[in-house]
């Protein structure tokens, strides 16, 4: 679990500076207050040991295997 490898200050710094791949909401993380980010960090740390790893990232439009969540396309 990534959050187990960094401290709280590192998590806040990472949320402010790192560019994430979809579907991670980079802009949303940067909009949170430091207090919000610290609360997220503490919540995730309180969840306990990590489960099975998530599937590898797949670029948009490429086929995927395994369980997925499909979001509807936005209406235009």
Rosetta blueprint (number, residue, H / E / L):
1 X L
2 X H
3 X H
4 X H
5 X H
6 X L
7 X L
8 X H
9 X H
10 X H
11 X H
12 X H
13 X H
14 X H
15 X H
16 X H
17 X H
18 X L
19 X L
20 X L
21 X L
22 X L
23 X L
24 X L
25 X L
26 X H
27 X H
28 X H
29 X H
30 X H
31 X H
32 X L
33 X L
34 X H
35 X H
36 X H
37 X H
38 X H
39 X H
40 X H
41 X H
42 X H
43 X H
44 X H
45 X H
46 X H
47 X L
48 X L
49 X L
50 X L
51 X L
52 X L
53 X L
54 X L
55 X L
56 X L
57 X L
58 X L
59 X L
60 X L
61 X L
62 X L
63 X L
64 X L
65 X L
66 X L
67 X L
68 X L
69 X L
70 X L
71 X L
72 X L
73 X L
74 X L
75 X L
76 X L
